[in-house]
Each structure stands twice: as structure tokens, then as C-alpha cells.
Amino acid sequence: MSRRGLDPRVNYAVVATALIVTAADALTKAWARHALATHVVHVGGPLWLRLEYNQGVSFSFGRFGTLTTIVTIVVALVVAAISMRARPGVPSMGFGLLIGGGVANVIDRLAASPHVVTDFVAVGSFPVFNLADAAITVGFIVLVVAVLSGERLIR
């Protein structure tokens, strides 16, 4: 398909990054629910793999039930709308990580009963988290660093 045939309102780099994060997160959470159901795994140093279920938002902060899911969906939609105008390169990657992580956690929460998110990465006394949480954090850091270095995020 020629470049002119692609929809200019869709940022395919953002979409691809978000889909990769969402798929990788789903796979790692499915593995964790199976492999870590009865025991924890010490990877090395302060790193452990320990299955937990989180009713709150990223890194177990806040437990607001259905409100958490609604707010997460609204934030993901706003970020998704903005990200379609993201500049190529670093901004697209940052927005893709944010959206992929947010969507992955929403899917996990909606698929579970009760509505919880699967967490399994434990580092020292830091709250247990998952790949989606890490993607959200890295995406945010990428965008902050881009802004601080003078890069425009949006076309």
C-alpha cells in the first residue's frame, strides 16, 4: 500500500508499539498466573517473581473499584486521541508505551472477576508491578525527557 493510501489520522508507530506492549503484557500475565500460582521465584538480588492481584492503579496505589476502571479508560482514550498527532520517533514510542500499558491493564482488569490486575514483579520493598506498569512508567519518562530536551511531542 502506498504511503498516500494510509490514513493520516492514525499514527501507526503508536498503534504498533501499543499492540506489542498489550500482547507482551497479556502473555506475561498468563504465564505468571500459571507458573507463580503456588510459589515465588527468586531471580537474583532484590528481584523476585511473586503473584499478586491489584485492585488499585499502577503499583497498587488506590483502590477505588469500578471508578479505577472508568478513570483508566478515560485517560487511555484521551492519551490515544492526543497520540495520533505524535511526532515520529521518541514521542510516538513514548505515547505507544503509555497507551499499551494502560490498555493492557484495563483488559486484565475487565477480564478478571473480581476486577483486579495481575502483578508479579517484585523488587525489594517497591510495590509489586507488571509489564504494563513498567511500560506506562517508561513511556512517561520518555515523554518528560523529550519535553525537557526541547522536543515537540505533537505535530
Buried (B, 14 or more C-beta within 10 A) or exposed (E): EEEEEEEEEEBEBBBBBBBBBBEBBBEBBEEBBEEBEEEEBEEEEEEBBBBBBBBBBBBBEEEEEEEBBEEBBEBBEEBBEBBBBBBEEBBBBBBBBBBBBBBBBBBBBEEBEEBBBBBBBBEEEEBBBBBBBBBBBBBBEBBEEBEEEEBEBEE
